[in-house]
């Protein structure tokens, strides 16, 4: 993901703004195995995440079943809850679809009393822009009316990603049945 002419990776951009702070107390490396949860629905959102490797699925589950909201994969951030400063509970469960390596960044960092408020605001603007760009990409895909248009947009935006995602999860993301996806694959329309 790029922002203002450079590629952002991890949370180094935060600590470049605050050189007097060490990243160690605020960051952690998480290894998830396929099927493990990064977040559970209802869990307090206290961290931001950078996906170093792997794919995660963000989904919501209720009495009527589940739907996949998005897929998060290597080289991207997962920033849900950022705007609410650790006071919000997750509406989604986030599950590893592959073994993953994730960098976790505690939002408690921004509650440090002696931080320069202007610098905090600048970092919040950068994080907001990242979140906006990510959400916009998913909305552009889901804004298409026909399934095949959504499918083509998804494949263009994320080449090769669909091959790594189980068909049942693609089906809940596109709001179609797994059987429909199988039929289209058989007819070579996918």
Secondary structure, DSSP 8 states (H G I E B T S, - for coil): -EETTEE--TTHHHHHH-TTS-SGGGEEEEEE-TT-EEE-TT-B--EEEEEEESEEEEEEEETTEEEEEEEEETTEEE-TTGGGTT--B-SSEEEESS-EEEEEEEGGGGG-TTS-HHHHHHHHHHHHHHHHHHHHHHHHHHT-SSHHHHHHHHHHHTTTHHHHS-HHHHHHHHTS-HHHHHHHHHTT--
